[in-house]
Structure formats: C-alpha cells, structure tokens
Amino acid sequence: MLAQQLANGLVLGAIYGLSALGFTLVFGAARIVNFAYGEILMLGAFFTVALTSALGLDFFLALPIAMAGAAALSVAMFYVALRPVMRGSHTSLQAELQIILVTLGLLYLLREAAVMIWGTAPRQLDLGVPGIVEIGDVIMTNSRLVVLAIMAALVVGLYWLLYRTRIGKALRAIAQNRDGALAIGLNPDRIIAFVFAVSGAMACAAGSLLGSLYAVEPAMGGPPLLKSFVIVIFGGLGSVPGAIIGGLAIGLIETMAGAYLSFAFKDVYTFLVLIAVLVVRPAGLFGRASP
C-alpha cells in the first residue's frame, strides 16, 4: 500500500509542480502575485475540452493548441490590465496594492465568463489512453503515466528555454537585476509579456492534466492557486527547482497524510510542514535570503 500511495502522490505532485512553475515564473520576473492564475488554469482546461469535444481533436493535438490560446490570453491580460497599472503607479507599495486588486478583479471576471460560456456542470476530459500498468504492488493507469511524461517533457523544455536560449538569459537577467538589464538595452515589457505567455501555457497544461484525472469546472482554479502559492513559498520565491521539488513534496505529503492520517485534514498537514520549513529556512528550500 505504501508504494501505491507514493505513486499516487508523485502524480499529484507532478501536476502541482507544473502549476507552480507558471506562478513562480511571473513572480520571479515581474514580482507580481497573479491571483488570476488559477482562472487561466481553469480556462486552459476548458479550451482543451472544447477542442476535444466540439472539434473532435485528439488530446495530444488539442493540448498544444489550448496552451497557445492560454498563452495569448495571459499576454493580453498583461498588456490590457497589468502594464498600465505598473507604469501608472508612483510607489512600489501603491503598485503592489493596485496589481493585487486588478488580478483579483480578473479572477472573478474570468470565472464568470467561464460560467456564462460553459455553465457550472463538470466536464470530462479523456486522454484517450485506456488501460493499466502493474509494477509489483503498484497499479497505475496509462493516463497517470501520461501525466508524468507530459510534466517531465515540459520541465525539460522549460529548462532548455531558460538556460539555453537568448530569451531565457534575458528573462533571468530581468529577474536578477532589473536596472542592470535596462542598462544593457533589454525591454522589460516584452520579456515580462513572454513570461506571461509561458506561465499561461504551463497553467493550461496543469489544468488539462488535472481535469483529465478529476473534472473540469469553473471553480477548479481556486485549489491549484492556493497550492501554487504554498509551493512557491515552500520551495523559494522565484525558484524554478523549488517549484518542482515543492510541488512533488506537497503532493506526497497530501497523499500520505490522507491515506494514513485523515484525508479531511490533508491541507492542515501541508501548512504544518510549510511552517516548519520556513522556521528553519525563511526564504524557502531554494530561496535566497534578502541581504
């Protein structure tokens, strides 16, 4: 039973880590806590559902198209709603408060838009890979193995993007020293818009994979948003490795606590572990303490 629970926690943690990646990228590059992130995740899942059900596309063809749609929506959200606020504020505190209010407003706007378009009934999202695999005492459905494979592929792709491309180097430069990046001629708005695009694509993938295991509905964005927030604090604000390790850790903690203690209090155990980590390392597992 232990091996089975570890496998289940690994799958759940992979989705959590994927959702936290997009959240931490935006914070790392723009220092924005995007409360509308969960709704982008939800809309991305609905995009995938629409492409598979209405157009009859295969999931593996529909997912990248939906990811592109979620990326475009995130970029539009940045240019239309967030950039004017970031430019118009005269103090950092004023900017932070206004951005929080704007993202909270976008949260409710996007959720209500989803309800108007798709209704409140849960939708099913089929990966189209039936069957199970037995490895010793562990039984895994093929769909869960696909979730792990997609997560691994996206993490490898993101690593290559961040550390092997010019745009990735520019992104890391903006995150580390915005003034220095400006001095060498980088355009922060374009780079942050690119970060929003990547964040939206990651959110769509996480939402679609989560929907394939459970259901797609307008209220599904809330729990992943909270988990992403916990994970990026747990792993270290702005840290990509921290988001991955933190997501896997939170998934395993929830699954093991639910199986052996009480599923009703799984979130309590998550926050207890988070508090314990922050007592020892206030900056998170992979975060850097401020000087």
N, C-alpha and C positions, 0 to 999 in steps of 0.2 A: 504493500500500500504506500510505503514511503516513496518508492521510486515513481509510482504513478502520480503522486501529488507533486513531486519535484518536476515532473514533465509538464503537468498542467500549469504549475507556477511559472515555468520557463516560457510557455506560450503566452500567458497573460502578461508576463513581464516584458516580452518582446514587443507587444502592442503598446504597453505603457511607455517603454523606452522610445519607440518610434514617435509617439505623440509628443513626448517631452522634447525630442530633438528640435522640432519646429518652434516650440515655445522658447527654448533656450537660445536658439539662433537669433531670434528677434531681440531678445533681451541683451545678448552679448554684443550685437552690432549697433542697436539703436537705444539701448537702455529703456525699452518700452515693455511694460507688463500688459500684454494684449489679452484683455478679458473676453474679447470676441473670438479667441482662438478655438474654443470648444464648438462654436457655431459654424466655423469654417470646416472643422472636422465633420460635423453633422451634415452640412450641405454637400461636402465631398462624397459622403456615403450615399446621399440621395442622388447625386449626379450619377454615381455608378449604378444604382438601382434603376434609374431612368434609362440609362444606356443599355442595360441588360434586359429589362422587361419591355420597354417601349420599342426599342430598335432591334432587340434580339441579338445584341453583340455578346461575344464570349467575354467572360470576366477579365481574362488576361489582355484583351484588347480594349475593353471598356475602362479598365483602371487607369492606364496612362492618359487616356483622353480626359477622364474625370479629374485627374491630377493637374492637367493643364488648365482645365476650367477653374479649379480651386485656386491655382496659382494666379490666374488672371484676376479673379475676384479679390484676392488678397492685395495685389498690386493696386487695383482700383480703389480699394478701401484706404490704402496708404496715401495715394495721391489726392483723393477727394476729401477724406475726413481727417487724416492724421497730420500730413505735412503742413497744411495751413495753420494748425494749432501749434505745431513745433516751431514754426517760423514766427508766429504772431506773439508768442509769449516772451515776456521780458525777464523773467526769473526762472530758474530751474524748478523751484517749488511750484510756481504757477503752471509751468508746462506739464509737470508730472500730474498735478491735480486735474488739469483740463484733459490730458490724454486718458486718464482713468475714466473720467466722465464720458468722453467720446466713445471709448471701447465698450463701456457698459451700455451706452445707448445703442451701439451697433449690435451688441449681444441680443437685446430684445427685438431690435428691428429685423435681424436675420432670422431669429426663431419664429417670429410672427409671419414672416414671408414664407418660411417653410410650411407652417400650418396652413396658410392660405392656398399654397400650391399643391401640397401632398396630403393635407389632412393630418389627423392625430393617430391614425391606425398604424401599428407597427408593420413594417415591410420586411420580407425575407430576401436575403441576398445569397445566392447559391454560387459557390466557386466552381461547380461542375467537376469535382474530383471525388467521387464516392469511394467508399472502401476504407479499410482499416489496416494498420500495420502492427504486428505484435513483436516486441523485442523483450524477451524474458517475461517479466511480470508487468511490463508497461504496454498498454494498448493505446495507440494514437490513431486518430482518423487522418486520412490523407489531407483533409482541409487544414488541420492544425500543422501538419508538416509543411504545407504550402505557406502558411502564415510565417513560420520560422524562416523559410527560404527567401520569401519576399523581404522580410525585415533585414536579413543578412545582406541581401543584394543592395538594398537601399543604403544601408550603413556603409558598405564598401564604396558605393557610388558617391556618397556624401564625403567620405574621407578623401577620395580622389579629387573631388571638386574643391575642397578646402585647402589641400596640401600639394596639389599637382597642377593647378591652373592659375592663370594670372588673376582672374576674378576672385578666386579663393584667397590668394595672397592679399589682394586689395581689401577683401572683407575682413581678414584678420588684422590688417593694419588699422582699419577704421575702429575695430573693436578694442584694440590695444591702446591706440593714441590718435584720437580724432583730430586734434590740432596738428599733429605731425603729418597725418595723412593729407590734410588740407594743404599743408605747406608744400608737399611734393606734387600737387595738382590733381589729387583724386576727387571725384564728385560724390559726396556722401549720399545725396538723394538717390542717385542711380544705384549705388551699391546697396543702400537700405531697401530700395524697391526690389532689387534682386533677392535680397534676404527674405522679404515678404513672399516672393514667388516660391522660393524653396520651402519656406515654412508652410505655405498653403498646400503645396504638393505633398509634403510629409503628413500634414493633418488629414488630407484626403485619403492617403494610403492607410493611415491608422484607423480612421473612421470606417473605411470599407472593410478592413480586416476584422475590426471589432463587430461590425454589423453582420459579417458572414458567420461569426460564432454565436451571436445573440440575435439582435434585431435592429433595424434602422427605424428611428422615430425622432420627432423634433426635439424631444427632451434628452436625447442621448449625449449631448455635448457637455453637460454640466459635470458629471463624474470625471471624464478624462481631463477637463480643465483643472479641476481640483487636484487630481493625481499628478498632472504635469507640473503644477505649481509646487507641490510637495517634492517631487522628484528633482527639480532643478535646484531647490534649496538643499535637499539631501546630498546631491552629487556635487553641487557648487554652481553658483550663478554664472551662466555663460559658458560652462564647460561641456563640450560635446561628449568626451568619455564619461563624464559624470552623469550625463543624462542617460546614457546607455546602461552603465553599471547600476545607477539608481533605479531605472525602470525595471531591470531584471530583479534587483533586490526587493523592491516593493511588491512585485508580482509574486515572488516566492514567499515573502512574509505573509501576504494576504491569504494565499492558498494554504500554506501550512497552518496558520492560525485558525483559518476557517475549518480545516479538516480535524485538527487535534484539540482546539480550544472551543471557540464559538464563532460561527460564521457571522452572527449578528453584530459582533464587536470587532470584525476584521480591520475596520478603519481606525479603531482605537489603538490597536497594536502597531499599526503603521505610524501613527503620530507619536507613540511612545518611543519607537526606535528612532524616529526623526529627532525628537528632543534629546535622546541620549547621544546621538551623533553630534548635534550642534553644541552640546555641553563640552564634548571633547574637542571638536573642530568647528568653531563658529562659522567658518567660511564654507563648510561642507567638505565632503570627501576629497574633491579635486579642486576646490576653490582656493583662491589666493586671498590672504588676509590683507585688508587695506592698510597702507602704511600710516 
